[in-house]
Amino acid sequence: MATTFHLVCGSTGAGKTTYAQNLVKRCNGLHFSIDEWMVGLFGKDQPEPMRFDWVVERVGRCEHQIGRMATRCARAGVAPVLDLSFLRASSRANFAALAAASGFDVTLHFLDVPADERWLRVTTRNETRGETFSLDVSRPMFDFIESIWEPPTSAEMSACNGVHAASCCVTSCTHS
């Protein structure tokens, strides 16, 4: 059986990081978190106020390097679990194409949680700064992300062996 690239998507506060961490345990995979990369590499350099163009350019650099590392992991038989938000269909398509071009399967895990519940989670995370906290998410930031979020279509889910997941549970590591 081929190694699977696991793409974890959902809007802000859907529970992607928690879901991805649980999936890693079940799959004996390796977690790649865009938040960890961005905060670790660029957090101290971010402009105030934050500029969307500045973020997008650096996310693109991180995604490129993560793609290279994920491919190396998959070649070594370790399933990459990609917690990169995947807010846009084009980003998900790029990683699905990378997996396919490298001979690996892909599973798209879609965490579909209502916006009001996600905002409550975000405010709680901002206050408690628990295990999955990376940065404060303000209401304007949350609303902006909502405006650019593109949920997967049924065709995309079908093409990517999609799993419509609740953020509280983890399904299997492979899709048959």
C-alpha positions, -999 to +999 in steps of 0.1 A: +000+000+000+013+034-009+021+060+017-007+086+019-004+124+021-031+135+046-043+171+039-062+185+069-085+214+060-110+236+077-114+273+086-100+290+117-109+271+149-122+240+133-098+218+153-073+210+125-042+209+148-058+186+174-072+164+146-038+163+128-020+154+161-044+125+167-041+114+131-003+113+134-005+090+164-028+066+145-008+066+113+027+069+128+030+099+106+048+133+108+029+165+115+036+196+094+019+227+109+020+259+089+014+278+122+046+263+137+066+271+106+053+307+103+056+316+140+090+298+143+105+313+112+088+347+109+069+355+141+094+380+154+096+398+120+060+403+113+050+439+106+024+458+127-002+459+116+000+426+099-001+428+061-018+401+040+008+402+012+036+397+037+019+367+052+010+351+018+046+354+005+060+336+035+033+310+036+042+302+000+078+297+009+069+275+038+045+254+018+072+249-009+096+236+017+070+216+035+061+199+002+097+189-003+100+175+032+066+157+030+077+140-002+109+128+015+089+115+044+065+096+022+094+081+003+107+069+037+073+053+044+062+080+069+028+095+062+029+133+061+000+149+079-003+184+065-020+209+088-016+238+064-051+252+067-057+247+030-080+277+029-081+276-009-090+249-033-059+257-054-036+251-024-052+217-018-050+209-055-013+218-056-005+193-027-027+166-042-009+170-075+025+169-057+015+136-040+002+121-072+032+131-093+054+115-066+033+083-067+015+087-034-021+085-024-039+115-009-067+118+016-084+152+022-097+155+058-124+182+059-133+195+094-167+212+089-176+231+121-201+260+122-185+295+124-201+304+157-186+273+174-152+280+158-152+316+170-159+304+206-130+279+203-107+307+190-116+331+219-110+303+244-077+294+228-067+330+228-074+332+265-060+299+277-030+297+253-031+259+255-012+232+236-025+242+201-021+280+206+002+297+180-010+333+178-038+355+189-066+355+163-086+387+164-122+390+153-112+410+122-086+383+113-112+355+118-137+374+096-111+380+069-102+343+068-139+334+066-141+357+035-114+337+017-122+302+030-132+278+002-148+246+016-141+215-005-167+207-031-181+172-034-161+167-066-129+177-047-137+153-018-143+125-043-111+131-062-091+133-030-105+103-011-122+128+012-131+122+048-158+146+062-146+146+098-158+159+130-129+177+149-135+155+179-127+122+163-101+106+140-110+083+112-087+057+097-052+065+083-059+050+050-089+052+027-100+022+008 
